Amino acid sequence: MKHAKRLQSLMLGLLVSAAGMPAWAADAPVAAGTYTAATGGTGGPMVHELNLQAPATQIATEVYSLHTWMMVICMVIFVAVFGVMFYSIIKHRKSLGHKPATFHESTAVEIAWTVVPFLIVIGMALPATRTVVGMKDTSNADITIKATGMQWKWGYDYLKGEGQGISFLSNLSTPRAQVGAPGVAPTQPRGENYLIEVDNEVVVPVNKKIRIVTTANDVIHAWSIPAFAVKQDAIPGFVRDTWFKAEHTGTYRGNCAELCGKEHAFMPIVVKVVTEDEYKVWVDGKLKEMAALAEDPSKVWTIDELKTKGEKVYATNCVVCHQATGKGLPGAFAALDGSPVVNGPKADQIHVLLNGKKSGKFPGEMPAWKQLSDTEIAAVITYTRNNWSNKAAENIVQPAEVAAARK
């Protein structure tokens, strides 16, 4: 009997965990096409809300319903058990002359408190299992997108379906002046989408099955959108997948849901769901934009051109760890101002950016930046070698040198 009760408890815990997956707070489901407006335009967490975020997919709706249903079951059990307990304590207390029963055990009671919980667990398990199985069915996707987690941004590659070939990085777009720094207060008021806005949104068409393939470049991350009931770990060296099919147009926001390092709070996820016609326009524009940015690696740039472009690349990708001053973070990330690598042979710095570097002195590792173009790497290296107090002898790097180093 003891083991049966333990099994019941374990099954109940697992089912509640599966169905009631944590998410940002929001109200009940809303009508199609009104999601963003109904949630104040943010598509993310709302102030003073106490329930799961409004579902935007069929799976999320099922999770929402399961969560509500199981909460009702738990509440009914709570009221029934404690109601009987307190009634018995009050109505059968010794001061009223009641005497304790002399029976040792009751076979009927033993059967009842085993069978009834078992039936309750089965009643919860059937719909929960159907939903969990549905969450894992990534077959017959209309579009497949690879999401690569990295410290601290997301990289996206459209692998299959309309938009195949599109690739971009998605960085936090909240100004650092709104964030502040240790011991330094923010200098700008925080916006409506503070820390849940990005420079490049994932764009997908409504009512299409989107398969998300996750992996990571460095440490474990997790791709999570509460409104889709999606949370999938992104693990270095492994490929995982999940899916969603948004039923409403709008903007949906999430975050990396695994503690992945110092800037964990600064790698949000934003998915913009649009109509099919709008998606076709976006795909066409994105492909043209990528073609325009695909620069000839044999082009020779002036040092001023590289420094100007490199400053933008540095602000987008490097400033989080190495700071705008190039001083880094003592004990965490190495300084570039006065760095022997930056001031040394340029081939060594090219190698570091392409392949990354592990450091015994600093706990923060330098990730590989192969996802940047040859021109972007050449520009940011040239910028660092000519900025702050750095006076490198080899002060300019051309894209052709980076292209050669990749081989």
C-alpha positions in Angstrom: 0.0 0.0 0.0 2.9 2.3 0.9 4.5 1.8 -2.6 1.2 2.3 -4.3 0.8 5.7 -2.7 4.3 6.7 -3.6 3.7 5.7 -7.3 0.4 7.7 -7.3 2.3 10.8 -6.0 5.1 10.4 -8.5 2.6 10.1 -11.5 0.6 13.1 -10.3 3.7 15.2 -10.0 5.0 14.3 -13.5 1.6 15.0 -15.1 1.2 18.3 -13.4 4.7 19.3 -14.5 4.1 18.3 -18.1 0.7 20.0 -18.4 1.3 23.1 -16.3 4.5 24.3 -18.0 5.7 27.6 -16.6 5.1 30.7 -18.6 4.7 34.4 -18.3 1.4 35.6 -16.9 -1.5 36.6 -19.1 -5.3 36.4 -19.4 -7.5 33.8 -21.1 -7.3 33.1 -24.8 -8.2 35.9 -27.2 -9.8 36.0 -30.6 -7.8 35.5 -33.8 -6.0 38.6 -35.0 -6.3 40.5 -31.7 -3.5 39.0 -29.7 -1.1 41.9 -29.8 -3.7 44.5 -29.2 -5.3 42.5 -26.4 -2.0 42.2 -24.5 -1.0 45.9 -24.7 1.1 45.6 -27.8 4.1 43.9 -26.2 3.4 40.3 -27.0 5.1 39.4 -23.8 4.5 39.4 -20.0 1.8 41.7 -18.6 1.7 43.5 -15.3 -0.4 41.9 -12.5 -1.4 38.9 -14.5 -1.7 35.6 -12.6 -2.2 32.9 -15.2 -0.4 31.4 -18.2 0.2 33.7 -21.2 -2.6 33.8 -23.7 -2.2 30.8 -26.0 -1.6 31.4 -29.7 -1.3 27.8 -30.9 -3.5 24.7 -30.6 -0.9 23.0 -28.3 -0.7 26.1 -26.1 -4.5 26.1 -25.8 -4.5 22.5 -24.8 -1.8 23.2 -22.2 -3.8 26.1 -20.9 -6.9 24.0 -20.6 -5.0 21.1 -18.9 -3.4 23.5 -16.5 -6.9 24.9 -15.5 -8.5 21.4 -15.3 -5.7 20.0 -13.1 -5.8 23.1 -10.9 -9.6 22.5 -10.4 -9.0 18.9 -9.6 -6.3 19.8 -7.0 -8.6 22.4 -5.5 -11.6 20.0 -5.2 -9.3 17.4 -3.6 -7.9 20.0 -1.2 -11.4 21.2 -0.2 -12.7 17.7 0.2 -9.8 16.3 2.3 -9.4 19.3 4.6 -13.2 19.7 4.8 -13.6 16.1 6.1 -10.6 16.5 8.3 -11.8 19.7 10.0 -15.4 18.4 10.2 -14.1 15.3 12.0 -11.9 17.3 14.3 -14.6 19.7 15.3 -17.7 17.4 15.5 -16.0 14.4 17.1 -13.7 16.1 19.6 -13.3 14.6 23.1 -14.9 17.6 24.8 -18.3 16.6 23.2 -18.0 13.2 24.7 -16.8 11.3 21.6 -14.5 8.3 22.1 -12.0 7.0 19.6 -13.1 4.0 17.5 -11.5 0.7 18.3 -11.2 -0.8 14.8 -7.7 -1.3 13.5 -8.2 -1.1 9.8 -10.9 -1.0 7.1 -10.5 -3.0 3.9 -13.2 -0.8 2.2 -11.4 2.4 3.1 -8.1 1.0 1.9 -9.6 0.0 -1.4 -11.4 3.4 -1.8 -8.3 5.5 -1.2 -6.3 3.5 -3.6 -8.9 3.1 -6.4 -10.2 6.7 -6.4 -6.7 8.4 -6.7 -5.8 5.9 -9.4 -8.9 6.9 -11.4 -8.1 10.5 -10.9 -4.6 10.1 -12.2 -5.8 8.1 -15.2 -8.3 10.9 -15.9 -5.5 13.4 -15.9 -3.0 11.2 -17.8 -5.1 10.6 -20.9 -5.5 14.2 -22.1 -2.0 15.1 -20.9 -0.3 12.3 -22.7 -2.1 13.2 -26.0 -0.8 16.8 -25.7 2.7 15.7 -24.8 2.8 13.3 -27.8 1.5 16.2 -30.0 4.3 18.5 -28.8 6.9 16.0 -30.1 5.4 15.5 -33.5 7.6 17.7 -35.8 6.8 15.8 -39.0 5.3 17.5 -42.1 6.6 20.9 -41.3 6.0 23.7 -43.8 9.1 25.6 -42.8 12.2 24.5 -40.9 14.3 27.0 -39.0 17.6 26.3 -37.2 18.0 28.4 -34.0 21.6 28.5 -32.7 22.1 29.8 -29.2 25.3 31.7 -28.5 26.6 34.0 -25.7 24.5 36.1 -25.9 22.3 36.1 -29.0 20.5 33.8 -31.4 21.4 32.9 -34.9 18.7 31.8 -37.3 19.0 29.8 -40.6 15.9 29.0 -42.7 16.7 25.5 -43.8 13.6 24.3 -45.6 10.4 25.7 -47.1 9.7 29.2 -48.4 12.6 31.5 -47.3 15.2 28.8 -47.5 18.7 30.3 -47.5 17.8 33.3 -45.2 20.3 33.6 -42.3 20.8 36.3 -39.7 21.8 37.1 -36.1 19.2 38.4 -33.6 20.6 40.6 -30.9 19.0 42.5 -28.0 18.0 45.9 -29.2 17.3 47.6 -25.9 19.9 50.4 -25.6 22.6 49.8 -23.0 21.8 53.2 -21.6 18.4 51.7 -20.4 20.2 48.8 -18.7 23.0 50.5 -16.9 26.0 48.7 -15.4 27.1 47.4 -12.0 27.0 50.4 -9.7 25.8 52.7 -12.6 22.2 53.7 -12.9 20.4 53.7 -16.3 20.6 57.0 -18.1 17.5 56.5 -20.2 13.9 55.6 -19.1 13.1 52.0 -19.8 10.8 51.3 -22.8 7.7 49.2 -23.1 9.6 46.2 -24.4 12.6 46.5 -22.1 14.9 43.4 -22.6 12.4 41.6 -24.8 13.1 43.4 -28.1 15.6 42.4 -30.9 17.1 44.0 -34.0 16.1 41.0 -36.2 12.8 39.2 -35.6 12.0 35.7 -36.7 9.2 36.1 -39.3 6.8 33.2 -40.1 3.5 32.9 -41.8 0.3 32.3 -39.9 -1.3 28.9 -39.9 1.8 27.2 -41.1 3.7 24.4 -39.2 7.1 25.8 -38.2 9.8 23.3 -37.1 12.5 24.8 -34.9 15.8 22.9 -34.8 17.9 24.0 -31.9 21.6 23.7 -31.1 24.3 25.9 -29.5 27.8 27.2 -30.1 29.0 27.3 -26.5 26.9 26.5 -23.5 23.3 25.2 -23.0 20.6 27.7 -24.0 16.8 27.2 -24.4 14.5 28.5 -27.1 11.2 29.4 -25.4 8.0 31.2 -26.5 5.4 30.9 -23.7 2.4 31.8 -26.0 3.4 28.8 -28.2 3.9 26.5 -25.2 7.4 25.9 -26.6 10.6 25.4 -24.6 13.4 23.4 -26.2 17.0 23.2 -24.9 19.8 24.2 -27.3 22.8 22.0 -26.5 26.3 22.2 -28.0 27.0 19.2 -30.2 23.3 18.0 -30.2 20.3 18.8 -32.4 16.9 19.0 -30.8 13.6 20.1 -32.4 10.2 21.4 -31.6 7.4 23.0 -33.5 4.5 25.5 -33.4 1.7 26.6 -35.7 0.5 30.1 -34.8 -3.2 30.7 -35.2 -3.1 34.5 -34.9 -0.9 37.2 -36.4 1.0 39.3 -34.0 4.3 39.6 -32.2 5.3 36.9 -29.6 8.2 37.3 -27.2 10.3 34.9 -25.2 13.7 34.5 -23.7 16.6 32.0 -23.3 15.2 29.8 -20.5 18.5 28.2 -19.4 21.0 30.1 -17.2 23.8 30.5 -19.8 26.1 33.1 -18.3 26.5 36.7 -17.3 24.2 38.1 -20.0 21.6 35.4 -19.8 18.8 38.0 -19.3 19.8 39.8 -22.5 19.1 37.3 -25.2 15.4 37.6 -26.0 13.4 35.8 -28.7 10.9 37.6 -30.9 8.7 35.9 -33.4 6.5 37.9 -35.8 3.6 36.0 -37.3 2.3 37.6 -40.5 -0.1 36.7 -43.3 1.2 34.6 -46.2 1.3 37.6 -48.5 3.3 39.6 -46.0 5.6 36.7 -45.5 6.3 36.5 -49.2 7.2 40.2 -49.3 9.5 39.7 -46.3 11.3 36.8 -47.8 11.8 38.6 -51.1 13.2 41.7 -49.3 15.4 39.6 -47.0 17.0 37.7 -49.8 17.7 40.9 -51.7 19.2 42.4 -48.5 21.4 39.4 -48.1 22.5 39.6 -51.7 23.4 43.2 -51.3 25.5 42.5 -48.2 27.4 39.6 -49.8 30.4 41.7 -50.5 33.3 40.6 -52.7 36.0 39.4 -50.4 38.7 40.4 -52.9 37.7 44.1 -52.5 40.4 46.3 -51.0 39.0 48.6 -48.3 40.6 51.8 -46.9 41.4 51.8 -43.2 38.8 54.5 -42.6 36.1 52.4 -44.3 37.0 49.4 -42.2 37.1 51.3 -38.9 33.7 52.8 -39.6 32.2 49.4 -40.4 34.1 47.8 -37.6 32.7 50.1 -35.0 29.2 49.0 -35.8 30.2 45.3 -35.7 31.9 45.9 -32.4 28.8 47.6 -30.9 26.5 44.8 -32.0 28.6 41.8 -31.1 31.5 42.6 -28.8 30.6 45.5 -26.5 28.6 43.2 -24.1 31.8 41.4 -22.9 34.6 43.8 -23.8 32.8 47.1 -23.1 32.7 50.2 -25.2 36.0 51.3 -23.6 37.7 48.1 -24.5 38.6 47.5 -20.9 36.6 44.3 -20.5 35.4 43.1 -17.2 38.1 42.4 -14.6 38.1 38.7 -13.7 35.5 37.8 -16.3 36.4 39.1 -19.8 39.8 40.2 -21.1 40.5 43.8 -22.1 41.2 44.6 -25.7 42.7 48.0 -24.9 46.4 47.2 -24.6 45.8 43.5 -25.4 48.9 41.7 -26.7 46.7 39.7 -29.1 45.3 42.9 -30.6 48.6 44.6 -30.8 50.4 41.5 -31.9 50.5 39.7 -35.3 47.2 40.1 -37.1 47.1 36.4 -38.1 46.7 35.5 -34.4 43.7 37.8 -33.9 42.1 36.5 -37.1 42.6 32.9 -35.7 40.9 33.9 -32.4 37.9 35.4 -34.0 37.4 32.4 -36.4 38.1 29.6 -33.9 37.5 31.1 -30.4 39.8 30.9 -27.5 39.8 29.2 -24.1 41.5 31.2 -21.3 42.8 29.9 -18.0 43.0 33.4 -16.6 39.4 34.6 -17.4 36.4 32.3 -16.8 34.6 33.8 -19.9 35.6 32.0 -23.1 36.0 33.8 -26.4 33.5 32.1 -28.8 34.1 31.5 -32.5 32.7 34.1 -34.8 32.6 32.2 -38.0 29.0 33.4 -38.6 30.3 36.9 -39.3 31.3 37.7 -42.9 34.9 38.1 -44.0 34.4 41.8 -44.3 32.8 42.1 -40.8 35.7 40.2 -39.2 38.3 42.2 -41.1 36.5 45.5 -40.1 36.2 44.7 -36.4 39.8 43.6 -36.1 40.9 46.8 -37.9 38.7 48.8 -35.6 40.2 47.3 -32.4 43.8 47.5 -33.6 43.4 51.3 -34.2 41.2 52.2 -31.2 41.7 53.3 -27.6 45.4 53.1 -26.8 46.2 50.4 -29.3 48.9 51.1 -31.9 49.3 47.8 -33.7 52.1 47.7 -36.3 49.9 45.6 -38.6 47.0 48.0 -38.3 44.7 46.9 -41.2 43.1 43.6 -42.1 41.5 43.0 -45.5 38.6 40.5 -46.1 40.8 38.4 -48.4 43.1 37.7 -45.4 40.1 36.4 -43.4 38.8 34.3 -46.3 42.2 32.7 -46.7 42.4 31.9 -43.0 39.0 30.1 -43.2 40.4 27.5 -45.5 
